[in-house]
Amino acid sequence: MKNIDSALDNAKNSRFHYKVVFISGLGFFTDAYDLFIIGVVINLLPLSGWHLSIQEKAILNSTSLLAAVFGALLYGRLLDFLGRKAVYGSEIIILVIGAVGSALATPYNNIMALIIWRFLLGFGIGGDYSTSSTIMAEYSNKASRGKFIGMVFSMQSIGLVAGPLITILFLTSGIPVYITWRSLLFIGALPAMLVIYFRRTMPEPPRYTASVRGDFKKASENLKRFTGIDADTSGRTISIRWQQLFRDKKFFITLVGTSLTWFFMDWALYGNSIMSNEILSYIVPSSITGINNIIKTSEYSAMIFGIAAFPGYWAAALLIDKIGRKIIQILGFSVMGLSYIIISLTGIASASYILYFLTVYGLSYFFIEFGPNMTTFVYPPELFPITTRGLGTGISAAGGKIGAFTGTLIDTIVLAFYNINDLMLILAILSFAGALITFALLPETKRKPLSETSGEKRYLIAK
């Protein structure tokens, strides 16, 4: 009979795996929707009487992303210290409170109240990045681990497409603007509410129960109960402390690689997605203004997210265990950089070249998703040992959200005082840097046991 790790690594894909994918993934539907929709809301607020400065727009655009940094770090540490089951689901509760508060408890023209609620929402989103990928990785087998983690993340694609479609529905229905922007924010809470119970009642991953808590009997019983897999009750506990992420040269280099590549990717992704209405307004004729301008840019967003981003997510999830994480990440970053260079140097971001712009911009979105947006999420829980997996994943995700915060803040200022060609040049440089760092610092992990990719085996051999 196999031990816990071997039993899970070699298990067949089961209904339980897909149940975990759904429970974890629905949170990422909400994450994508909530982070996207604020860009639309910022454009609607002035139409309902709010007065926003450039600085206030920049802060409101990016505050959830800054909060996600703290959420990712705290939840990453709590996952390792308290256990996966103890904290999983609480991050979604925080997210729901932030979304509902943004919609229903924000007084008229009170930008500070909206910023505070959005900060709370972002904190929950950051926690979700640490928890969901870690738990999915620990339940997965080695052959389909990338696919399962990737499918969790690919639920973002539905939220990304839903945002502009729901926006168009509201704006073309004649509903007053002051009701529309609150409704758009409230809708973001609904999918997350559905999975609170299931997350709070999900069992502790057997790998954690055995390797960290040392309760091999309980781990074996839970494995049998929830997956039908038999495993013996013997094994060794892992005692790698969190400080080793910084003291161990291999762990530290890996942490730098996962954090920096996620930083560069999130700068490009969130700067483009949250500010999609502003960016796409460059190809809208100047005669189209107000609500009609927002409708038109939302239509373009829906096209790009639906035709380019959506298939990119799912193609990456289905092929990542065949092609490999490293190749997909380098390819994605490289095509992103080329796309941004083309837009910057050719000046196609105008109403005169709509088709050309949408084609190149759409290509960049496909390879963001079939590239580093997927792989930066899959990599971290595979590369750090089980006793520090939450923290390693949390630090990596925090690196990404620092990039998202910085990018959204700076992109707002660049578009306000410069132009889209300057912005695209910046994004191209960051994308090429991401490809180089991936090549230099990150390993390939496809179809390898988690104990090997995480460095655990190296420590056990050393003993």
LUMFINU-304479 format. One line per 8 residues: for each residue x, y, z of N, C-alpha, C. Coordinates in steps of 0.2 Angstrom, whole numbers, always signed. Each point is the difference from the previous one (the first is absolute). Layout:
<sites>
X:Y:Z:X:Y:Z:X:Y:Z; ... .
</sites>
This chain:
<sites>
+4:-6:+0:-4:+6:+0:+4:+6:+0; -1:+5:-4:+4:+6:-1:-1:+5:+6; +5:+4:+2:-1:+6:+5:-5:+5:-3; -1:+5:+4:-5:+5:-2:+2:+4:-6; +6:+2:+0:+3:+4:-6:-1:-4:-6; +3:-6:+0:+0:-4:-6:-7:-2:-2; -5:-1:+4:-7:-2:-1:-3:+6:-4; +1:+6:+3:-3:+6:-4:+4:+2:-6 .
+6:-1:-1:+4:+1:-6:-3:-4:-6; -1:-6:+2:-2:-5:-5:-7:-2:-1; -5:+4:+4:-7:-1:+0:-3:+2:-7; -5:-3:-2:-4:+1:-6:-4:+7:+1; -1:+3:-5:-5:+6:+1:-7:-2:+2; -2:+3:+5:-7:-2:+3:-5:+6:+0; -6:-2:+2:-5:+5:+1:+2:+5:+6; +3:-2:+5:+3:+4:+5:+4:+5:-2 .
+5:-1:-5:+4:+5:-3:-4:+5:-3; -5:-1:-4:-3:+5:-3:-5:+4:+5; -2:-3:+5:-4:+3:+5:+5:+6:+3; +6:-2:+2:+5:+5:+3:+1:+5:-5; +0:-1:-7:+1:+5:-5:-5:+5:+0; -6:-3:+0:-6:+5:+0:-1:+4:+6; +1:-3:+6:+0:+4:+7:+5:+5:+0; +6:-2:-2:+6:+5:+0:-1:+5:-6 .
-2:-2:-6:+0:+4:-6:-6:+5:+0; -5:-1:+4:-5:+5:+0:+2:+6:+3; +5:+0:+5:+2:+6:+3:+4:+4:-5; +3:-3:-5:+4:+3:-5:-4:+3:-5; -6:-2:-1:-5:+3:-4:-1:+7:+3; -2:+0:+6:-1:+6:+4:+6:+5:+0; +6:-3:+1:+6:+4:+0:+0:+4:-6; +0:-3:-6:+1:+3:-6:-6:+5:-2 .
-6:-2:+2:-6:+5:-1:+1:+6:+4; +2:-1:+7:+0:+6:+4:+6:+5:-2; +5:-3:-2:+6:+4:-1:-1:+4:-7; -3:-3:-5:-2:+3:-6:-5:+5:+1; -5:-1:+3:-6:+4:+0:+1:+7:+3; +5:+1:+4:+2:+7:+3:+1:+5:-5; +4:-3:-6:+1:+5:-5:-6:+3:-3; -5:-4:-1:-7:+2:-3:-3:+5:+5 .
+0:-2:+6:-3:+4:+6:+3:+7:+0; +7:+0:-1:+3:+7:+1:-2:+5:-6; -2:-3:-6:-2:+4:-5:-8:+1:+0; -3:-3:+5:-7:+1:+1:-1:+5:+5; +4:+0:+5:-1:+5:+6:-1:+7:-2; +4:+3:-4:-1:+7:-2:-7:+1:-4; -2:-5:-3:-7:+1:-3:-5:-1:+5; +1:-2:+6:-5:+1:+5:+1:+5:+5 .
+5:+5:-1:+1:+6:+4:+6:+0:+4; +4:-6:+0:+6:+0:+4:+5:+4:-3; +5:+3:+4:+5:+4:-2:+7:-4:+1; +3:-2:-5:+7:-4:+1:+5:+3:-3; +6:+1:+4:+6:+3:-3:+4:-6:-3; +5:+2:-4:+4:-6:-3:+4:-4:+5; +2:+3:+6:+3:-3:+5:-5:-5:+4; -6:+2:+1:-6:-4:+3:-1:-6:-5 .
+0:+1:-6:-2:-5:-5:+6:-5:+0; +6:+2:+1:+6:-5:+0:-1:-4:+6; -1:+3:+6:+0:-3:+6:-6:-5:+0; -6:+2:-2:-6:-5:+0:+1:-6:-5; +4:+2:-6:+1:-6:-4:+5:-5:+3; +4:+2:+4:+6:-4:+3:-1:-2:+7; -4:+2:+4:+0:-1:+7:-1:-7:+2; -5:-4:-4:-1:-7:+1:+6:-4:-1 .
+4:+2:-5:+6:-3:-2:+5:+0:+6; +1:+6:+3:+4:+1:+5:-2:-4:+6; -6:+0:+2:-3:-4:+5:+2:-8:-1; -1:-2:-6:+2:-7:-2:+7:-2:+2; +4:+5:+0:+7:-2:+2:+0:-2:+7; -3:+4:+5:-1:-2:+7:-4:-6:+1; -5:-1:-4:-4:-6:+1:+4:-7:-2; +4:+1:-6:+3:-6:-2:+6:-2:+5 .
+3:+5:+3:+5:-1:+5:-2:-3:+6; -6:+3:+3:-2:-2:+6:-3:-7:+0; -4:-1:-5:-3:-7:-1:+5:-5:-2; +5:+2:-4:+5:-5:-1:+4:-3:+6; +1:+5:+5:+3:-2:+6:-5:-4:+4; -6:+2:+1:-5:-4:+4:-2:-7:-3; +1:-1:-7:-1:-6:-2:+5:-5:+3; +6:+2:+0:+5:-4:+3:+0:-1:+7 .
-2:+5:+4:+0:+0:+7:-6:-3:+3; -6:+1:-2:-6:-2:+2:-3:-6:-3; +2:-1:-7:-2:-5:-4:-5:+2:-5; -1:-4:-5:-4:+2:-6:-7:+1:+2; -3:-5:+3:-7:+0:+2:-2:+5:+5; +5:+2:+4:-2:+5:+5:-2:+7:-3; +4:+2:-6:-1:+6:-2:-4:+1:-7; -1:-6:-3:-3:+0:-7:-7:+2:+0 .
-2:+5:-3:-7:+2:+0:-1:+7:+3; +4:+1:+5:+0:+7:+3:+2:+5:-4; +4:-1:-5:+2:+5:-5:-6:+2:-4; -4:-5:-2:-6:+2:-4:-5:+4:+4; -1:-2:+6:-4:+4:+5:+2:+8:-1; +7:+1:+1:+2:+7:+0:-1:+3:-7; +1:-4:-5:-2:+3:-7:-7:+2:-1; -4:-4:+3:-8:+1:-1:-1:+6:+4 .
+2:+1:+6:-1:+6:+4:+2:+6:-4; +6:+0:-3:+3:+6:-3:-4:+1:-6; -3:-5:-4:-4:+1:-6:-7:+3:+2; -3:-2:+5:-6:+2:+2:+0:+7:+3; +5:+1:+4:+1:+7:+3:+2:+5:-6; +4:-2:-5:+1:+5:-5:-7:+2:-4; -4:-5:-1:-6:+2:-3:-6:+3:+4; +0:-2:+6:-6:+2:+4:+1:+5:+6 .
+7:+0:+2:+2:+4:+6:+4:+6:-2; +0:+2:-6:+4:+6:-2:-4:+6:-1; +1:+5:+4:-4:+6:-1:+1:+4:-6; -4:+4:-3:+0:+4:-6:+7:+4:+1; +4:+0:-6:+6:+4:-1:+5:-1:+6; +0:-6:+3:+4:-1:+6:+6:-5:-3; +5:+3:-3:+5:-4:-3:+4:-4:+5; +1:+2:+6:+4:-3:+5:-4:-6:+2 .
-6:+0:+1:-4:-6:+2:+0:-5:-5; +0:+1:-6:+0:-5:-6:+7:-3:+0; +5:+4:+1:+7:-2:+0:+1:-5:+6; -3:+1:+6:+1:-4:+6:-3:-7:-2; -6:+0:-2:-4:-6:-2:+4:-4:-5; +3:+4:-5:+4:-4:-6:+6:-3:+3; +3:+4:+5:+6:-3:+4:-2:-7:+3; -5:+0:+3:-3:-6:+4:-1:-6:-5 .
-3:+2:-6:-1:-5:-5:+7:-3:-3; +4:+5:-1:+7:-2:-3:+4:-5:+5; -1:+2:+7:+3:-5:+5:-2:-7:-1; -7:-1:-1:-3:-6:-1:+3:-4:-6; +0:+4:-5:+3:-2:-7:+7:-3:+1; +4:+4:+3:+7:-2:+2:+0:-7:+3; -4:+0:+5:+0:-7:+4:-2:-5:-4; -4:+1:-5:-3:-6:-5:+6:-2:-4 .
+5:+5:-2:+5:-3:-4:+5:-4:+4; +1:+1:+6:+4:-5:+4:-3:-6:+1; -7:+0:+2:-3:-6:+3:-2:-5:-6; -3:+2:-5:-3:-4:-5:+5:-4:-4; +5:+3:-2:+6:-4:-4:+3:-5:+4; +1:+2:+7:+4:-4:+4:-4:-7:+1; -7:+1:+2:-4:-6:+1:-1:-4:-6; -1:+3:-6:-1:-4:-6:+7:-4:-2 .
+5:+3:+1:+7:-3:-1:+0:-6:+5; -2:+0:+6:+1:-5:+5:-5:-6:-1; -5:+1:-4:-5:-5:-1:+2:-3:-7; +4:+3:-4:+1:-2:-7:+4:-6:-1; +0:-4:-6:+5:-5:-1:+5:+4:-5; +6:-4:-1:+5:+3:-3:-1:+1:-8; -4:-4:-3:-1:+0:-7:-5:+6:-2; -5:+2:+5:-5:+5:-2:+1:+6:+5 .
+5:+1:+4:+0:+5:+5:+0:+7:-4; +3:+1:-5:+0:+6:-4:-7:+2:-2; -3:-5:-3:-7:+0:-3:-5:+2:+6; +0:-3:+6:-4:+1:+5:+1:+7:+3; +6:+2:+1:+1:+7:+3:-2:+5:-6; +2:-2:-6:-2:+5:-5:-7:+1:-1; -4:-6:+1:-7:+1:-1:-3:+4:+6; +2:+0:+6:-2:+4:+5:+1:+8:-2 .
+6:+1:-3:+2:+7:-2:-4:+2:-6; -2:-5:-5:-3:+2:-6:-8:+2:+2; -2:-1:+5:-7:+3:+2:+0:+7:+0; +6:+3:+0:+1:+8:-1:-3:+2:-6; +1:-5:-5:-2:+2:-7:-7:+2:-1; -4:-4:+4:-8:+1:+0:-1:+7:+3; +3:+1:+6:-1:+7:+3:+2:+6:-4; +6:-1:-4:+2:+5:-4:-4:+1:-6 .
-4:-5:-3:-4:+1:-5:-7:+3:+3; -2:-3:+6:-6:+2:+3:-1:+8:+1; +6:+3:+2:+0:+7:+2:-2:+5:-5; +3:+0:-6:-3:+4:-6:-7:-2:-2; -2:-6:+0:-6:-2:-3:-6:+2:+5; +1:+0:+7:-4:+2:+4:-1:+8:+0; +6:+3:-1:+0:+7:-1:-4:+2:-5; +1:-3:-6:-4:+2:-6:-8:-1:+1 .
-1:-6:+4:-7:-1:+1:-3:+6:+4; +3:+2:+5:-3:+5:+5:+0:+7:-4; +5:+2:-4:+1:+6:-3:-5:+1:-6; -2:-6:-3:-5:+1:-5:-7:-2:+2; -1:-1:+6:-7:-1:+3:-4:+6:+2; +4:+6:+1:-4:+6:+2:+0:+0:+8; +4:-4:+3:+0:+0:+8:+5:+6:+1; -3:+5:+5:+4:+5:+2:+8:-1:+2 .
+4:+4:-2:+7:-1:+1:+2:-1:+8; -4:+4:+4:+2:-1:+7:-2:-7:+3; -5:-3:-3:-2:-7:+2:+5:-5:-4; +2:+2:-6:+4:-5:-4:+7:-1:+4; +3:+5:+2:+7:-1:+2:+0:-4:+7; -5:+1:+4:-1:-4:+6:-2:-7:-1; -4:-1:-5:-2:-7:-2:+6:-4:-3; +4:+4:-4:+6:-4:-3:+5:-2:+6 .
+1:+4:+5:+4:-2:+6:-3:-5:+4; -7:+0:+1:-3:-5:+4:+0:-7:-3; -1:+0:-7:+0:-7:-3:+6:-4:+1; +6:+4:+1:+6:-4:+1:+0:-4:+7; -4:+1:+4:-1:-3:+7:-3:-7:-1; -5:+0:-5:-4:-6:-1:+3:-7:-1; +5:-1:-5:+3:-6:-1:+4:-3:+6; +3:+5:+4:+4:-2:+5:-4:-2:+6 .
-6:+3:+1:-5:-3:+5:-1:-7:+0; +0:-3:-6:-2:-7:-2:+5:-5:+3; +6:+2:+1:+5:-5:+2:+3:+1:+7; -3:+5:+3:+2:+1:+7:+0:-7:+4; -6:-3:+0:-1:-6:+4:+4:-5:-2; +1:-1:-7:+4:-6:-2:+7:+1:+1; +3:+6:+0:+7:+1:+2:+1:-1:+7; -5:+2:+5:+1:+0:+7:+0:-8:+2 .
-3:-4:-4:-1:-7:+2:+4:-5:-4; +5:+3:-4:+4:-4:-4:+5:-3:+5; +2:-7:-1:+5:-3:+4:+7:+3:+0; +4:-1:+5:+7:+1:-1:+3:-4:-5; +4:+3:-4:+4:-5:-5:+4:-5:+3; -1:-6:-2:+4:-6:+4:+8:+1:+0; +2:+4:-5:+8:+1:+0:+2:+4:+6; -4:+5:+2:+1:+5:+5:-1:-4:+7 .
-5:-4:+0:-2:-3:+7:+6:-5:+1; +2:-4:-5:+6:-5:+1:+7:+4:+1; +2:+4:-5:+6:+2:+0:+2:+6:+5; -5:+4:+2:+1:+5:+5:-3:-2:+7; -6:-2:+0:-3:-2:+7:+3:-7:+2; +2:-4:-4:+3:-6:+2:-6:-5:+1; -6:+1:-2:-6:-4:+2:-1:-4:-7; +4:-6:-1:-1:-4:-6:-6:-4:+0 .
-2:-2:+6:-7:-4:+0:-6:+4:-2; +0:+6:+2:-6:+5:-2:+1:+2:-7; +6:+1:-2:+1:+2:-7:-2:-6:-5; +1:-6:+2:-1:-6:-4:-8:-1:+0; -3:+1:+6:-8:+0:+0:-3:+5:-4; +2:+6:+0:-3:+6:-4:+1:-2:-7; +6:-2:-2:+2:-2:-7:-5:-5:-3; -1:-5:+4:-5:-6:-2:-7:+3:+0 .
-2:+4:+5:-7:+3:+1:-2:+4:-6; +5:+5:-2:-2:+5:-5:+2:-2:-7; +5:-4:-1:+2:-2:-7:+0:-7:-1; -1:-5:+5:+0:-7:-2:+7:-3:+0; +5:+4:+1:+7:-3:-1:+2:-3:+7; +3:-6:-1:+3:-3:+6:+8:+2:+1; +2:+2:+6:+7:+1:+1:+2:-2:+7; +6:-2:+1:+2:-2:+6:+1:+5:+5 .
+1:-1:+7:+0:+5:+5:+7:+1:+2; +5:-1:-4:+7:+1:+2:+3:+6:-4; +5:+3:+2:+3:+5:-3:+5:+4:+4; +2:+6:-3:+4:+4:+4:-2:+8:+0; +0:+3:+5:-2:+7:+0:+5:+5:-3; -2:+5:-3:+4:+5:-2:+1:+6:+5; +6:+2:+1:+2:+5:+5:+4:+6:-3; -1:+2:-6:+3:+5:-3:-3:+7:+2 .
+3:+4:+3:-3:+6:+3:+0:+6:-5; -4:+5:+1:-2:+5:-5:+7:+4:-1; +4:+0:+5:+6:+4:-2:+5:-3:-5; -1:-6:-2:+4:-3:-5:-2:+3:-7; -6:+3:-1:-1:+3:-6:+5:+5:-2; +3:+3:+5:+5:+5:-1:+7:-2:+2; +1:-5:+4:+7:-3:+1:+2:-5:-5; -5:-4:-3:+2:-5:-5:+1:+3:-6 .
+6:+0:-4:+1:+4:-6:-5:-2:-5; -2:-7:-1:-4:-2:-5:-7:+3:+1; -3:+0:+6:-6:+2:+2:-1:+8:-2; +6:+3:+2:+0:+8:+0:+0:+2:-8; +4:-4:-4:+0:+2:-7:-7:-2:-3; -3:-5:+2:-6:-2:-3:-6:+5:+2; +1:+3:+7:-5:+5:+2:+1:+6:-3; +6:+2:-2:+1:+6:-4:-3:-1:-7 .
+1:-6:-3:-2:-1:-6:-8:+0:-1; -3:-3:+5:-8:+0:+0:-3:+7:+1; +4:+3:+5:-3:+7:+2:+1:+5:-6; +6:+0:-3:+1:+5:-5:-4:-1:-6; +0:-6:-2:-4:-1:-6:-7:+1:+1; -3:-1:+6:-7:+1:+1:-1:+8:+1; +5:+4:+2:+0:+7:+0:-1:+3:-7; +5:-3:-4:-1:+3:-7:-6:-2:-4 .
-3:-6:+1:-6:-2:-3:-6:+4:+3; +0:+1:+6:-6:+3:+3:+0:+8:-2; +6:+3:-1:+0:+7:-2:-4:+0:-7; +2:-5:-4:-3:+1:-7:-7:-2:+0; -2:-6:+4:-7:-2:+0:-5:+5:+3; +2:+2:+6:-5:+4:+4:+0:+7:-3; +6:+3:-2:+0:+6:-3:-5:+0:-6; +0:-5:-4:-4:-1:-6:-7:-1:+1 .
-1:-4:+5:-7:-2:+1:-4:+5:+4; +2:+2:+6:-3:+5:+4:-1:+6:-4; +5:+2:-4:-1:+6:-4:-2:-1:-8; -3:-5:-1:-2:-2:-7:-4:+5:-3; -5:+3:+4:-4:+5:-3:+4:+6:-2; +5:+3:+4:+4:+5:-2:+4:-2:-6; +4:-6:+0:+4:-2:-6:-4:+0:-6; -6:-4:+0:-4:-1:-6:-3:+6:-2 .
-1:+6:+4:-3:+6:-2:+4:+3:-6; +7:-2:+0:+4:+3:-6:-2:-2:-7; -4:-6:+0:-3:-2:-7:-7:+2:-1; -3:+3:+5:-7:+3:-1:+0:+7:-3; -4:+1:-5:+0:+7:-3:-2:+5:+6; +3:+6:-1:-1:+5:+5:-7:+2:+0; -4:-1:-5:-7:+2:+0:-4:-4:+5; +2:-6:+2:-3:-4:+5:+2:+1:+7 .
-4:+3:+4:+2:+2:+7:-5:-3:+5; +1:+2:+7:-4:-2:+5:-2:-7:+1; -6:-2:+1:-2:-7:+1:+1:-4:-7; -1:+3:-5:+1:-3:-7:+8:-2:+0; +4:+4:+2:+7:-2:+0:+2:-6:+4; -3:+0:+6:+1:-6:+5:-3:-6:-3; -6:+0:-3:-3:-5:-4:+5:-3:-5; +2:+4:-4:+5:-2:-6:+6:-3:+3 .
+3:+3:+5:+7:-3:+2:-2:-7:+4; -6:+0:+3:-2:-6:+3:-1:-6:-5; -3:+2:-6:+0:-5:-5:+6:-2:-3; +5:+4:-1:+7:-2:-2:+3:-4:+6; -1:+2:+6:+3:-5:+5:-3:-7:+0; -7:+0:-1:-3:-7:+0:+3:-4:-6; +1:+4:-6:+3:-4:-5:+7:-3:+1; +4:+5:+3:+7:-2:+2:+0:-6:+5 .
-3:+1:+5:+0:-5:+6:-3:-6:-3; -6:+0:-4:-3:-6:-2:+3:-4:-5; +3:+4:-5:+3:-3:-6:+7:-2:+1; +4:+4:+4:+7:-1:+1:+2:-3:+7; -2:+4:+5:+2:-2:+7:-3:-7:+2; -7:-1:-1:-3:-6:+2:+3:-6:-3; +1:-1:-6:+3:-6:-3:+7:-1:+3; +3:+6:+1:+7:+0:+2:+1:-4:+7 .
-5:+2:+4:+0:-3:+7:+0:-8:-1; -5:-2:-3:-2:-7:+0:+5:-4:-4; +3:+3:-6:+5:-4:-4:+6:-1:+5; +2:+5:+4:+5:-1:+4:-1:-5:+6; -6:+0:+3:-2:-5:+5:+1:-7:-3; -3:-1:-6:+0:-7:-3:+7:-2:-3; +4:+5:-1:+7:-2:-4:+6:+1:+5; -1:+2:+6:+5:+2:+4:+4:-6:+2 .
-3:-6:+1:+3:-6:+2:+4:-3:-6; -2:+2:-6:+3:-3:-6:+6:+4:-2; -1:+7:-1:+5:+4:-2:+5:+2:+5; -2:+1:+6:+4:+2:+6:-1:+7:+2; +1:+2:+6:-1:+7:+3:+5:+5:-3; +7:-2:+0:+5:+4:-2:-1:+2:-8; -1:-4:-4:-1:+2:-7:-6:+4:-1; -6:-1:+3:-6:+4:-1:+2:+7:+3 .
+3:+0:+6:+1:+7:+3:+5:+4:-5; +5:-3:-2:+5:+4:-5:-3:+2:-6; -4:-5:-3:-4:+2:-6:-5:+6:+1; -4:-1:+5:-5:+5:+2:+3:+7:+1; +6:+1:+4:+3:+6:+1:+3:+3:-7; +3:-4:-4:+3:+2:-6:-5:+3:-5; -6:-4:-1:-5:+3:-4:-3:+6:+2; -1:+0:+7:-3:+7:+3:+4:+5:-2 .
+7:+0:+1:+5:+5:-1:+0:+2:-7; -1:-5:-5:+0:+2:-7:-6:+4:-2; -6:-2:+3:-6:+3:-1:+0:+7:+2; +2:+1:+6:+1:+7:+3:+4:+4:-4; +6:-2:-3:+5:+3:-4:-4:+3:-6; -4:-5:-3:-3:+2:-7:-5:+5:+1; -4:+0:+6:-5:+5:+1:+4:+7:+1; +5:+0:+4:+4:+6:+2:+3:+3:-6 .
+3:-4:-5:+4:+3:-5:-4:+2:-6; -6:-4:-1:-4:+1:-6:-6:+5:+1; -1:+2:+6:-6:+5:+1:-7:-2:-2; -1:-7:+0:-6:-3:-2:-6:+1:+5; +2:+3:+6:-5:+1:+5:-4:+6:-1; -4:+0:-5:-4:+6:-2:-6:-3:-4; -5:+5:-1:-7:-2:-3:+1:-2:-7; +6:+2:-3:+1:-2:-7:+3:-7:-1 .
+2:-3:+5:+3:-7:-1:-3:-5:+5; -7:+1:+1:-3:-4:+5:+1:-8:-1; +0:-3:-6:+1:-7:-1:+7:-2:+2; +5:+4:-3:+7:-1:+2:+1:+0:+7; -2:+5:+4:+1:+0:+7:-3:-6:+3; -7:-1:-1:-3:-6:+4:+4:-6:-2; +2:-1:-6:+4:-6:-1:+6:-1:+4; +4:+5:+0:+7:+0:+4:-1:+0:+7 .
-5:+4:+2:-2:+0:+7:-3:-6:+3; -4:-3:-4:-3:-6:+1:+5:-6:+1; +5:+0:-5:+6:-5:+0:+4:+1:+7; +1:+6:+2:+3:+1:+7:-4:-3:+5; -6:+0:+0:-5:-2:+5:+0:-8:+0; +0:-3:-6:+0:-7:+0:+7:-3:+3; +5:+3:-1:+7:-2:+2:+1:+2:+7; -4:+5:+3:+1:+1:+7:-3:-6:+4 .
-6:-2:-3:-3:-6:+3:+3:-7:-1; +1:-1:-7:+4:-6:-2:+8:+2:+1; +1:+2:+6:+7:+2:+2:+0:+2:+7; +3:+5:+2:+2:+1:+7:-6:+1:+5; -5:+3:-2:-6:+0:+4:-2:-7:+3; +1:-5:-4:-2:-7:+2:+6:-2:+4; +6:+0:-3:+6:-4:+3:+2:+4:+7; +0:+6:+1:+2:+3:+6:-5:-2:+6 .
-6:-2:-2:-4:-3:+5:+1:-7:+2; +2:-4:-5:+1:-7:+0:+7:-1:+4; +5:+3:-2:+7:-1:+2:+0:+0:+8; -1:+5:+4:+2:+1:+7:-2:-6:+4; -6:-3:+0:-2:-5:+5:+4:-7:-2; +3:+0:-6:+4:-6:-2:+7:+1:+2; +2:+6:+2:+8:+1:+1:+2:+1:+7; -5:+0:+5:+2:+1:+7:-2:-6:+4 .
+3:-2:+5:-1:-5:+4:-7:+1:+4; -3:-6:+2:-7:+1:+3:+0:+4:+6; +5:+0:+4:+0:+4:+6:+1:+8:-1; +2:+2:-6:+0:+7:-2:-3:+1:-7; -4:-5:-2:-3:+1:-6:-5:+6:+0; -4:+1:+5:-5:+6:+0:+4:+6:+0; +6:+1:+4:+3:+6:+0:+4:+1:-7; +3:-5:-2:+3:+1:-7:-5:+2:-5 .
-5:-3:+0:-6:+2:-5:-2:+7:+1; -1:+2:+7:-2:+6:+2:+4:+6:-2; +7:-1:+1:+5:+5:-2:+0:+1:-8; +0:-6:-3:-1:+1:-8:-6:+3:-2; -6:-1:+3:-6:+3:-2:+1:+8:+2; +3:+1:+6:+1:+7:+2:+4:+4:-5; +5:-3:-2:+5:+3:-5:-5:+2:-7; -4:-5:-2:-4:+1:-5:-5:+6:+1 .
-3:+1:+6:-5:+5:+1:+4:+7:+2; +6:-1:+2:+4:+7:+0:+1:+2:-7; +1:-4:-5:+1:+2:-7:-7:+2:-3; -6:-3:+2:-6:+2:-2:-2:+7:+3; +2:+1:+6:-2:+7:+4:+5:+5:-4; +6:-1:+0:+5:+5:-3:-2:+1:-8; -2:-5:-3:-1:+1:-7:-7:+4:-1; -5:-2:+4:-6:+3:-1:+0:+8:+2 .
+4:+1:+5:+1:+7:+2:+4:+4:-5; +6:-3:-2:+4:+4:-5:-4:+0:-7; -3:-5:-2:-4:+0:-7:-5:+5:+0; -3:+1:+6:-5:+6:+0:+3:+6:-1; +6:+1:+3:+4:+7:-1:+2:+1:-7; +3:-6:-3:+3:+0:-6:-5:+2:-5; -6:-3:+0:-5:+1:-5:-3:+7:+1; +0:+3:+6:-3:+7:+2:+5:+5:-3 .
+7:-1:+0:+4:+5:-1:+5:-1:-7; +0:-7:-2:+4:-1:-6:-5:-3:-5; +1:-7:-2:-4:-3:-5:+1:-7:+0; -5:-4:-4:+0:-7:+1:+7:-3:-3; +3:+3:-5:+6:-2:-3:+6:-1:+5; +0:+5:+5:+5:+0:+5:-1:-6:+5; -7:+0:+1:-2:-6:+5:+2:-7:-3; -1:-1:-6:+1:-6:-3:+8:-2:-1 .
+4:+6:+0:+7:-1:+0:+2:-3:+6; -2:+3:+6:+1:-2:+7:-2:-7:+1; -6:-2:-3:-2:-7:+1:+4:-5:-4; +3:+2:-6:+4:-4:-4:+6:-2:+4; +3:+5:+3:+7:-1:+4:-1:-5:+5; -6:+1:+4:-1:-4:+6:-1:-7:-2; -4:-1:-6:-1:-7:-3:+6:-4:-2; +5:+4:-3:+6:-3:-2:+4:-2:+6 .
+0:+4:+5:+3:-1:+7:-2:-6:+3; -7:-1:+0:-3:-6:+2:+2:-7:-3; +1:+1:-7:+2:-6:-3:+7:-2:+2; +5:+5:+0:+7:-1:+2:+0:-3:+7; -3:+2:+5:+0:-2:+7:-3:-7:+0; -5:-2:-4:-3:-7:+0:+6:-4:-2; +3:+1:-6:+5:-4:-3:+6:-1:+5; +2:+5:+4:+6:+0:+4:-2:-3:+7 .
-6:+1:+3:-1:-2:+7:-5:-6:+1; -4:-1:-4:-6:-5:+1:+1:-7:-3; -1:-5:+4:+1:-7:-3:-7:-2:-4; +1:-6:-3:-6:-3:-2:-3:-5:+5; -6:+0:+1:-3:-5:+5:-5:-5:-3; -2:+0:-6:-5:-4:-3:+1:-7:+2; -6:-3:+2:+0:-8:+1:+5:-2:+5; +3:+4:+5:+4:-2:+5:-3:+0:+6 .
+2:-5:+5:-3:+0:+7:+0:+6:+3; -5:+2:+4:+1:+6:+4:+5:+0:+5; +2:-5:+3:+6:-1:+5:+6:+2:-4; +1:-1:-6:+6:+1:-4:+0:+8:-2; -5:+2:-3:+0:+7:-2:+0:+5:+5; -2:-2:+6:-1:+5:+6:+7:+0:+4; +5:-5:-2:+6:+0:+4:+0:-4:+6; -6:-3:+2:-1:-4:+6:+5:-6:+0 .
+0:-3:-6:+4:-6:-1:+7:+1:+1; +2:+6:-2:+7:+2:+1:+2:+0:+7; -5:+3:+4:+2:+0:+8:-1:-7:+3; -4:-4:-2:+0:-6:+3:+6:-4:-2; +2:+0:-6:+7:-3:-2:+5:+2:+5; +0:+7:+1:+6:+3:+4:+0:-3:+7; -6:-2:+2:+0:-2:+7:+3:-7:+1 .
</sites>
